[in-house]
Each structure stands twice: as structure tokens, then as C-alpha cells.
């Protein structure tokens, strides 16, 4: 007896959404950048102001960071060709981990080849089937995938709703297993900051541990740029901090910072870490130099925040809904998918490189143009962006 066999490729062959969008000129993704200088990029020979980059401090173009990468290339080549567990550990890795631990006021740090891998590694190593994870619904996708890999129970609470978080913690009183509250520090779509003081209080009350993903906060929030915990004066109360090097650190990779014993456990148990090739020397050296600049040049952070406030205030005065952003991540609510794509196209035609967020990344009728400014944007860049947003907003009836 034979049984009909489905073709696992069928969904791929039936996927036409991207092709249809390209044919209509409304495909906003995978736009190739030929070069970049400050807050501008060259795309298809056109100079555009970029309004969605996460290069918060503008260090990807810093000559000192570039030199550090070149110097490491001379001595260590282009790849480690092995995992950290085996032949891939460099003295540069250990130096970065020590320096970053010192910067974040933590006992130890472990670095990863990507921020996404860090989330997978940390959560899957620490949580198991009997444990319970408490997730803000707006947490980054990498945290959710780490939860799936852990097989732990996941409890979701509405975004920044600590009353609901407490309700879930109360419900689970008496259940076996550990508790781990996981939250973004700065939420990548809304620009909101986690309510860490309330989360810390609940963690103490109900015996939970805390992970704060500071991908968009390290180098940005806090007087010294140490992130969400420093921003609230809660560095000693935040168990683990995870983050990425692909934003303020001008490179690629990720990290986790926390108690030495916990970091050492992750180092020896996390499969995504053990079975992934190590971060190459060029990227590691870039992070080291960026960290040095972050620690010694606070004026870059001041410029970032000055630009962010100027841009957000301009949008707010025009009547745009920026969803209560508190950070340099500044969303502009556009609503429907068709309106959002038309908005993006109008900006593109005005030499603005913007990034829309559409379902499933956001809910239906809650699409946004996700903007972020950086320290490299000039006053001329920001004025040009505001003019383009105002013209487009009025033309399409958003304002």
C-alpha cells in the first residue's frame, strides 16, 4: 500500500508575496548598500539619508575601529576555523570578555558569534522542562527561539504590564522548577524601556532570576552607557545581561554578563555556543576598540541623544504618533499594510532609506516605519528627514 507524499517544497513554490511586491516596486527589504559615510549611504548610485540603522554611536565608520580590525587581520587572519570550545579561542576573546565584564560591573562575560546565538545559548542552557519563563510579549525573536530550544514553560505577559507579570507569578506559586523573567531592556520596535524596577521587586518577592537583553541599550542608556540596569541604578539586582555587538559596538557578535559560576556553566553546556565557530579576530578587535571609545568618549552618547530628541520632537510636533518612544528607536505609526508600503515608497523616492515593520513582525493595522537616529547624523540630515516625513505624511493623510 502506498501513501501520498507531500512535497515539503510546496510552500516555497507557492510563495509569491515577495515577487509580487518587487514587481509593483513595493518591496522594501534587502536593499544593497554600496558605501556609507556618516548618516548617508549610496544605494544604486543614489545618496540617501539612512533612518533605520542601529549604528547608534556611528562607530562603524570610525577610523580607529577600522584600524583595529586591519591590525588583527595581519596577525590572526580572517577566521578562527573552529569553535571556542576547541581550537577557536583567541587571547583577544579573553581580553574582550575581561574588559566587558569590568565595564558592566559583572564577574564574568562570555561572547558569541552572533547576538541571536547568545539568546539561544543562555536560555537553552539555563532553563529546562520543569522551569518557567516569564516573557514580555514584545521580546526579541531570538529570546523566543531560545525558549523553544529550552523546552521550558513560557508565560507571556502584555508589553510592560508588570501587574500581569505578578498575576502569572502568583498563579505558579507551589509549582516545581525555577523561575526566570526575561525582558528586552530597550524594545526594538517601540523604543520603550522595560520597567526594570518593578521587575526586580517581583523577582525578589517570588524567587525569580532576571535576564535583560540590552541589545539596544548597551552604549546608549545610562550615564556610562552600561545599559538599562545602570539607567535605573539596578546593576547589582540584574542577574544576567545579554546583548549584541552589531549596534553600538560597530561589529557583529553577542555576549552574556553575570556571575562567574553561571557564565562558566553556560560556557560548558550551551550547544549553540559549543558547536559554532568562534567570533573572528577582526570583529573581536573592532568591539574592543569600540568599547574603549564608549568608555572614554561620552560626548558621542550625548550627540546621539541630542539627535534623537530633535528628531522625535519634530515628528511629534507634526502630529505623528511615535508610540511613546523613550529612546533613539523612534517608530512612526502608519497603520495598514498598504498605507505603510506607500509611505515607505514615498520616503524612498525622497532619498530616505527607511525600514517598515509589517506583519508578522507587528500586529495587523499596527504597521510602523521604524526609525532610529545615530550620532553621525548631521543637522542637515535630520532636517531633510523631517521634511520628507512631513511631506509624505500630509500627502497620504497620516498627519
N, C-alpha and C positions, 0 to 999 in steps of 0.2 A: 504494500500500500504506500502510495506516495502522498506527500502533503505539499500544498502550495507554499512556496518560499517567497517572502517579501524581499524586495531589493532595498538594502539599507541605504543606498544612494538616492532613493526615490525623492526624499525630501529636498535633497540638493538640486536635483534636476527640475523640481517644481518651484524652486525659489527664484522668483523673478522681480521681487521688490527693488533690489538694488539696481538691476539692469533698467527697469522702468524709470527709476529716479534719474539715472545717468542720462537716459535718452531725453528726458524732459529738462535736463540742466539743473535738477534739484537734488543732486547727491552731494551732501556737504562734507563727506568723510574722505580720508586717505588723500588729502591734497599734498602733493610733493613740494617741499621747501628746498630751494636750490642754495640759498645762503641766508644768513641772518646777521643783523647789526643792530644792537640795542633793542628797541621795541619794534623794529621793522624787519620784514622778511621779503625775499624775492620768490615769487611763485609764477611760473610760466612767463618769466621776463617782466613781471609787474612788481613794483614796490608796494607793499601793503603794510599797514599797521596791524600787528597781531594783538588780539584782545582775549586770547584764551590760554596763553602759555602759563605753565606753572613755574617758570624760571623766576621765582619771586625776587631774588636779590640781583638778578642779572649776571650771575657768575659764570654762566656757560660760555660767555664771550670774554671773560676776564683773562688778560694775557698771562697772569701769574698761574692761573689754573691750567691753562693750555701748556705752559712751560713745564709744570709738574708732570703732566701726562706725557709729554715728549721725553722728559728725562727718564721716567720709569720705563718707557718703551725701549730705550737704548740698553738698559741693564737687564730687563726681565722679559722682553718680548711681548707678543700680542695675546697670549693665553697661558693659563696655568695648566691646562690639559688634564686636569684631574680634580677630584673633589677635595674639599678641605680635610675630610676625614683621612685621606690617603696622602697623595703627593702634592696637593694644591695649596697648602698653607704657606703663605709668604710672611716674612718679617713685617712687611707693610700692613698685612691684615691685622697682625697682633698690635702693631703700633696704633692703627686706627681704632681698634677696639679699646685700647687703654685710654687714648686721648678722648674718645667719645664718652666713655664711662666717666671720666673726670669732668667733662663738660656738663653731663647730665646729672652729676651728683649721684651716680649709681655705682654699685660694687663691680659690676661686670657688664660687658656688651658682647653680643655675637652678631656678626654681619652675614648677609646673604647675597646671592647673585641677583636677586630682584626683590622689591618690596612685597610683591604678591607671594613669593616663596616664603618670605618671613612670616606672613599671616598663616599660611598653610602649616608651616613648621611649628610655630609656637602653640597654636590652638590644638593641633592634632597630637602633639607630644604631651600636652598637659591635661587634656580632657579625654575622658573615656565614656563608655556606655552608661555608667551609673551616675555620671556627673551632669550638672545642669548649667547651661549657658544662658545668660540674660543679654539679649541683643536689642539695641536701638534699631528700629525698623529701617532707618536711613544709613546704617553702617555700610562700609565699602564692600563690594562683591567679594574681595579676597578674604575678608573675615568670614563671610557666609560659607565660602568654599572650604575654609579651614574647619568650620563647624561640621560640615558634612563629612569631611575626612576623619573627624574625631569620633563620630557616631554618638556624641553626647546629645542629650535632650536640649532643644533650643526653645527658649521662651522669648517671644518678641514683645517689646513694649512700644507704644506710639512714640514718635520722634520727640525726644527731650521731655517725655512725660514721666517724671520720677514718682508721681503718685501711683501710676500704673505699675511701674517697676516695683514699688513697695508691695502693692497688692499681689504681684506674682511671687515675690519672695515670701510673703506670708502664707500663700497657698501651699508652698513647698516645705513649710516647716514640718519636721518629722520625717521627711523623705531622706533616704540614704544618699551618699555621694557628696561631692564637693560642689561649691557654687562659684561661678566666675562671671563677673559683669564685664561686658566687652562693649566699648564705645569708641567711635571716632572722637578725636579731640576737636578738630575743625571739620565740619561736614562738607564734602567736596562739591555738592550740588547747591546747597542753600547758603553756605558761608556762615552757618550758625556755629556757636561754640557749645560744647557739651556742658551740662550742668554738673560739673565735677564736684563742687562742694556737697550737693545733695547726694550724689552717687557715693562719695566717700562715707558720708554719715550712714547711709543704708548698708553699705558693705560692712562697716563696723558692727551695726546692730544685728545683722543676720549672718555674720560669719562668712562673708564672701570675699574673694580676691578681685582685683581690678586690672584690666588691660586697657590702656588708652592708646589708640592708633593716632600718632601725631604726624602723619604723612604731610598734612597741610599746615602744621603748626610749628614744627621744629625749624628754627631760624627765623620764624615770623612772629610768634606770640611770646610774651614775657619780656621783661626788661633786658635780660641777657640772651633772648632768643631760644630759651630752652623748652618752650612749648607750653601746652595747656596747664600742666601741673605748676610750673613757675608762675604763669599768669594768675593763678588763684592762690599761690602760696601753699601748695599742697604736694610739693615734691617728695616729702617723706611719707606721704599717705597713698601714693600711687605705686602699686606693686610692680607692674611692668609697663614699659613704654615701647611701642613698636613704631617704626617709621620707614621712610624711603630716602634714598639719595638722589632720586630723579627730579626733585623740585628745588628747594633752596640750596642743596648741596651740589647742584650742577653736574650730576653724573648719573649713574644707574646703580641699583642695588638696594638693600634694606638692612634693618637692624632690629634687635630687641635689647633692651637695657633693664637690669633688675638685680636681684640678689645673686651672689656668685653661685650658690648651690643650684638655684633654679636655672640659671643660664648654662651651667655645666651639664645639667640633666638634659636640657633641650639639645645641646651640642652633641650628646651621645645617643639620643633617642629619636630625633626628628628625621624621618625618612626623606622629606623633600630637601633637607639640608645635606644629609649624608650622601645622597645619590645625585647631587647636582654639581657640575663643575664650578670651581671657585671663581669669585669675582676677579677679573683680570687686573694686572698691576696698574694699567693706565687709569681705570675707573677708580681704583682704591687711592691712588696718588691724587687724583682730582678731588676726591672727598676730603682727604687730609688737608689739602691746601684751602679748600672752601671752608672747612671747619676753622682753620686758623683765621681766615678773614672774618667769619661770623663772630668769632670771639673778640676780635681786636678792632673791628670797624663798625660800631653801632650806627653810624650815620647812614649806612646802606638800608638798614631796617627803618630808620626814621624817614628816609626818602620813599620807601615802599608805602608806608602808612600815610604819608602826605599825599602821594598819588592816589591811593585807594580812597581816601576821604574826599578828595577833589572830584574824582570820577563818580563816586556814589552820590554825593550831594548834587552834582549836576543832573544825574538821572532822576533822582527823587524830585528835584525842582521842576523837571519837565512833566512829571506825573507818572513815570514808570513805577511799577511795583517790583521792588528789589527784594521782596520776601524777608525783610528784616535782617539782611546780612550784617554780620559784625566784623568781617574780615576782608582781606583783599580778594576773596572769592565773592563776586557780585553777580547774582543771577538777575535776569530781566524776564519777568513772566510774560509769555506771549500766548499761552493757552492752547488752541487747537493745533494739530499737526500741520495742516495745510497753511495756516497763517504763519506758523513758526518757520517753515521752509521758505515761504515767500519773504519773510523778514530777513532770514539768513542771506537769501539771494540778493536782496536789495543792498544789504551791507557789503556783500562780496563785490557787487558792481560799483560800489563806492570805495573800493580798495581797503576794506576792513576784513581781516581774517578772523572770523568768529567761529564759535563752536556751539551748535544747538544740542540740547539734550531732549531726546524724544523717547517714547515707549520702546522697549520696556525699562529703560533707564529711569524714567519718571512715569507718573500715572497719566492716564488719558486726560486730555484737556488741561494738563498742568505742565505743558512743554515750556522750556525756557531757552533763552540764549545765555549760555554760561560764560560770563566774562571774568577775567582776572587781570589785574594790572601788576606791574613789577617796577623795581627801582630804576630800570633802564628807560622807561617811558619818559619822554620829554613833555614839557607843557604843550608844545605844538602837536605831539602825538595824541595827547589826551583831548585837546580841543577838537582835533579832527574826528576822533571817535565820538565825542558828544554831538558834534554837528551831524554826523552820519546817523546816529541813533535818533536824533530829533526829527530829521527829515523823514527817515523811514517810519518812525512811529506815527507821525502825522499822516503820511501817505496811506498807511494801512489801517488807520483808526485805532491803534493801540493806545495812543495818548490823544 
